[in-house]
Amino acid sequence: MTLRIGVLCGGRSEEREVSLRSGEAVYRALLAAGYHDVLKIDVGFDLVEQLKENKIELAFLALHGKYGEDGTIQGLLEMLEIPYTGSGVLASALAINKIAAKKIFALEGIPTPAFTVVTRREVLNQGLEQAAARAIKEVGVPAVVKANTQGSTIGISFVHEQEKMSAAIESALEYDHDVLIEEFIFGMEVTASVLGNHDPVTLPLIEITSVTGVYDYQAKYTPGMSDHIIPPRLPEEIQSKIKELAVRAYLALGCRGFGRVDFMVKNDEIFALEVNTLPGMTATSLFPDAAKHAGIDFPELADRLVKLAQEQ
């Protein structure tokens, strides 16, 4: 195939190393799928020059986090009139903003854990202890404290004791101006991979377990630290409901191409956590695993994403 594809990876976010691994895996998959004119591009300040000099006709985004998954690179590619894989500017910006996404979930009637927000301005004006006290009053403990626009569980803390809330907020503020404090749901973590543009489908669901009991950065990207159980150990009707909610969440944010929606399931209650618009594409990643169990190998998955990127 003669289409010149640039695999955009690396970048400047906290998830750079994971992105480089995703980029290498995608690069190999595209070659295996029959795309012979493929270049890996480590995204830096000279990106526009690289895209123009190499005459890139389509960008395959293997970026994660800030400047890759937040709508900024998508806007640049729109201006250059280069088609790209995954969601557009608005959907990307909404999905990476956990607070905005949860507000949309609430508006659309998609169940999500109770939450509140602490901002850097509030901490500066009223003090860290007072902000922490308000968060405890509104959400309670245990709670999950998250930096608003980080991925791969970067800037996240699990707070089980009230006196540790202040430190968790302070830690999250190192990564972002806004902090999401969310009710901690004891239950099963399930992820739903969604594929498609106008009529998306959900791939087989995955139940996630980890050696440490928390699916954190180490568990996600270290072989042997987590297990993917397909299908989840859940009744069929619960699985069907998760798939329905995944598509609703995906479409509510305006996603296209592909994405992954994370859930917690407690008894028969389902809670949507967030949508990842550029899921990991490494050897241990969830989306390729779900595709594999749907009978779609990695090269075919890469080919499908290229074709979805070219659809109007």
C-alpha positions in Angstrom: 0.0 0.0 0.0 1.4 3.4 -1.0 -0.2 5.6 1.7 2.6 7.3 3.6 1.9 7.0 7.3 3.6 8.7 10.1 3.4 6.9 13.5 3.5 9.7 16.0 4.9 8.7 19.3 7.1 9.8 22.2 6.2 13.4 22.8 6.6 15.4 26.0 4.1 14.0 28.4 4.7 11.9 31.6 3.7 8.9 29.4 6.5 9.3 26.9 8.1 5.9 27.5 4.8 4.0 27.1 4.1 6.0 24.0 7.4 5.0 22.4 6.5 1.4 23.1 3.1 1.8 21.6 4.6 3.5 18.5 7.0 0.6 17.9 4.2 -2.0 18.2 2.0 0.0 15.8 4.9 0.5 13.4 5.5 -3.2 13.2 1.8 -4.0 12.9 1.4 -1.6 10.0 4.3 -3.2 8.1 2.8 -6.6 8.7 -0.6 -5.3 7.4 1.0 -4.4 4.1 1.7 -0.7 4.6 5.3 -0.3 3.3 5.7 3.4 3.5 5.6 3.9 7.3 7.8 6.2 9.4 8.1 6.5 13.2 8.2 10.2 14.3 9.2 11.1 17.8 7.0 14.2 18.4 9.0 17.3 19.3 9.0 21.0 18.6 10.0 20.2 14.9 6.9 18.1 14.3 5.4 20.4 11.6 8.7 20.4 9.7 9.0 16.6 10.0 5.4 16.1 8.7 6.0 18.4 5.7 9.5 17.1 4.9 8.4 13.5 5.0 5.1 14.2 3.1 3.0 12.4 5.6 -0.4 11.6 4.3 -2.0 10.1 7.4 -0.9 10.3 11.1 -1.3 7.2 13.3 -1.4 8.6 16.8 0.4 6.4 19.4 0.7 9.3 21.8 -0.6 9.3 25.4 -1.3 12.1 27.8 -0.7 15.8 27.4 0.0 17.2 23.9 -1.1 13.9 22.4 -4.4 12.8 23.8 -5.8 16.2 24.8 -6.8 17.6 21.4 -3.7 19.7 20.8 -2.0 17.4 18.3 -5.4 16.8 16.7 -5.9 20.5 16.2 -2.5 20.8 14.6 -3.2 18.0 12.2 -6.6 19.5 11.3 -4.8 22.8 10.4 -2.3 20.8 8.2 -5.2 18.8 6.6 -3.6 15.5 7.6 -6.1 12.8 8.6 -5.3 11.0 11.8 -6.4 8.0 13.9 -8.7 8.3 16.9 -11.0 11.0 18.1 -11.1 14.7 17.1 -10.2 17.9 18.9 -13.3 18.3 21.1 -13.8 14.6 22.1 -10.1 14.3 22.9 -10.1 17.4 25.1 -13.3 16.3 26.9 -12.2 12.8 27.5 -8.8 13.7 29.0 -10.5 16.2 31.3 -11.9 13.8 33.9 -14.0 16.4 35.5 -15.7 17.6 32.3 -16.2 13.9 31.2 -17.9 13.1 34.5 -20.2 16.1 34.2 -21.3 14.9 30.7 -21.8 11.4 32.1 -24.1 12.8 34.8 -26.0 14.9 32.2 -26.5 11.8 30.0 -27.6 9.6 32.8 -24.5 7.4 32.7 -23.8 6.3 36.3 -20.4 7.4 37.7 -19.0 7.6 41.2 -19.9 10.6 43.4 -17.2 13.3 43.1 -16.1 16.8 43.9 -13.3 19.1 42.6 -10.5 20.9 44.4 -8.7 23.6 42.4 -5.3 25.2 42.9 -7.0 28.6 43.4 -9.1 27.2 46.2 -6.0 25.8 47.9 -4.2 29.2 47.6 -7.2 31.2 48.8 -8.5 29.0 51.5 -5.7 26.7 52.4 -5.0 23.0 51.8 -6.5 21.7 55.0 -9.8 23.5 54.4 -10.0 22.2 50.8 -9.3 18.7 52.1 -12.0 19.0 54.8 -14.6 20.1 52.2 -13.7 17.1 50.0 -14.0 14.7 52.9 -17.4 16.2 53.8 -18.7 15.9 50.2 -17.2 12.6 49.1 -15.9 10.9 52.3 -13.3 8.2 52.5 -12.2 5.9 51.0 -11.7 8.2 48.0 -9.6 8.3 44.9 -7.7 11.5 44.3 -6.8 12.2 40.6 -4.9 14.8 38.7 -7.5 16.0 36.2 -5.8 15.5 32.9 -3.2 12.8 33.5 -3.4 9.2 32.2 -1.8 5.9 33.1 -2.8 6.5 36.8 -0.1 9.3 37.1 -0.9 11.7 39.9 -3.4 9.3 41.5 -3.8 8.4 45.2 -6.1 6.1 47.1 -7.1 7.8 50.4 -8.4 5.5 53.1 -7.8 7.8 56.1 -9.1 11.4 56.4 -5.7 12.7 57.6 -4.1 11.7 54.3 -6.4 13.7 52.1 -4.3 16.8 52.2 -1.2 15.1 51.0 -3.0 13.3 48.2 -4.5 16.6 46.9 -1.1 18.3 47.2 0.5 15.4 45.2 -2.1 15.7 42.4 -1.7 19.4 42.2 1.9 18.8 41.1 0.5 17.5 37.8 -2.6 19.7 37.3 -4.4 22.9 38.4 -7.6 20.9 39.1 -8.0 17.7 41.2 -10.8 15.2 41.0 -11.8 13.6 44.3 -14.0 10.6 43.6 -15.8 8.1 45.7 -13.8 4.8 45.9 -15.9 1.9 44.6 -15.0 -1.5 46.1 -15.6 -4.0 43.3 -14.4 -5.4 40.0 -12.6 -3.3 37.4 -13.8 -3.9 33.9 -12.8 -2.2 30.7 -14.7 -2.0 27.4 -12.9 -1.4 24.2 -15.0 0.4 21.6 -14.2 0.4 17.8 -15.8 2.4 15.1 -17.0 5.9 14.0 -20.7 6.4 13.5 -21.9 2.9 14.5 -19.3 1.7 17.1 -19.2 -1.8 18.5 -17.8 -3.0 21.8 -15.1 -5.7 21.8 -15.0 -8.5 24.4 -14.9 -7.0 27.9 -11.9 -7.5 30.1 -11.8 -7.9 33.9 -8.6 -6.5 35.3 -6.8 -7.9 38.3 -3.4 -6.9 39.6 -0.8 -8.5 41.9 -0.9 -5.4 44.2 -4.7 -5.1 44.1 -4.4 -1.7 42.4 -4.2 -1.3 38.6 -1.5 1.4 38.7 1.3 2.4 36.4 3.5 -0.5 37.4 0.7 -3.1 37.1 -0.3 -1.7 33.7 3.1 -1.8 32.0 5.0 -4.6 33.8 4.5 -8.1 32.4 3.1 -10.5 35.0 1.9 -7.7 37.3 -1.7 -7.8 36.1 -4.1 -10.3 34.5 -6.7 -9.8 31.8 -9.7 -12.1 32.3 -11.9 -12.5 29.2 -14.8 -12.6 29.6 -15.3 -11.1 33.0 -16.7 -13.2 35.8 -20.1 -11.4 35.5 -23.6 -12.4 34.5 -24.4 -11.9 30.8 -27.0 -9.2 31.6 -24.4 -7.2 33.5 -21.9 -7.5 30.6 -24.5 -6.4 28.1 -25.3 -3.4 30.2 -21.6 -2.5 30.4 -21.3 -2.7 26.7 -24.4 -0.5 26.2 -23.0 2.1 28.7 -19.6 2.0 27.0 -21.0 3.0 23.6 -23.2 5.6 25.2 -20.2 7.2 27.0 -18.1 7.0 23.8 -20.8 8.7 21.7 -21.7 11.2 24.5 -18.1 12.6 24.2 -18.1 12.5 20.4 -15.4 9.8 20.1 -14.5 8.1 16.8 -12.0 5.5 15.6 -11.4 3.7 18.9 -11.4 4.2 22.6 -11.5 2.4 25.9 -14.1 3.0 28.7 -13.2 2.0 32.2 -15.8 0.8 34.7 -16.1 -0.4 38.3 -18.8 -3.0 39.1 -20.0 -3.4 42.6 -22.6 -6.2 43.0 -25.0 -5.3 40.2 -24.2 -1.6 40.1 -22.0 -0.3 37.2 -20.0 2.9 37.4 -18.3 4.6 34.4 -14.9 6.1 35.4 -13.4 7.6 32.2 -12.9 7.3 28.5 -9.4 6.8 27.0 -9.3 8.1 23.4 -5.8 6.8 22.6 -5.5 3.5 24.5 -2.1 1.9 25.0 -1.0 -0.3 22.1 1.9 -2.1 23.8 2.3 -5.9 24.2 0.6 -5.7 27.6 -2.2 -3.3 26.6 -5.9 -3.9 27.0 -7.3 -2.8 23.6 -5.1 -5.1 21.4 -6.0 -8.0 23.8 -9.7 -7.3 23.5 -9.4 -7.2 19.7 -7.4 -10.4 19.7 -10.3 -12.2 21.5 -12.7 -10.8 18.9 -10.6 -12.5 16.2 -8.8 -9.3 15.1 -5.0 -9.6 15.2 -2.8 -6.6 15.7 -2.0 -6.0 12.0 -5.7 -6.2 11.1 -6.5 -3.8 14.0 -4.0 -1.3 12.8 -5.4 -1.5 9.2 -8.9 -1.0 10.5 -7.9 2.1 12.4 -6.2 3.5 9.3 -9.4 3.0 7.3 -11.6 4.5 10.1 -9.3 7.6 10.0 -10.1 8.0 6.3 -13.8 7.9 6.7 -15.8 11.2 6.6 
